[in-house]
Amino acid sequence: MKKEAHSWIKTAARDIIAIGGIPFFILVLVRVYMLNNPTYFSQFVISGVLFVALFFLFKQNLYAGLGLIILTFTSLYYQDLMYVIFGVGAYVLLLVSLFYLKEDLKKIFFGIVFGGIGIGVSFFILG
């Protein structure tokens, strides 16, 4: 019975980290493109491309960084406190899931940092 519970938790943790995965990022990016807001779309693309470039250079955690980018830009778009609370909760669960799955804490930290760098650079470039 204990092994079944552990297996279920591990499966749920993997499902949760998918929020920070490339397919989900692309899905959100396509939705952002449909808004006909080129500046917002460009900021999203710049932050994602910069983050992926940093990912390949430094091998940090992909899910922590892309998840932060998705959280930030969707929260800025919706500008709704309930959504922000939900999004932060989902992102915290993503980070807890990474920890539960024994991902390297240093890589998680740098994934968050590089995701933040991507966000910052996109705002610096496009204001």
Secondary structure as GFF3:
##gff-version 3
##sequence-region A 1 127
A	DSSP	alpha_helix	2	17	.	.	.	ID=ss1
A	DSSP	three_ten_helix	18	20	.	.	.	ID=ss2
A	DSSP	alpha_helix	22	33	.	.	.	ID=ss3
A	DSSP	alpha_helix	38	58	.	.	.	ID=ss4
A	DSSP	alpha_helix	62	78	.	.	.	ID=ss5
A	DSSP	alpha_helix	81	100	.	.	.	ID=ss6
A	DSSP	alpha_helix	105	126	.	.	.	ID=ss7
###
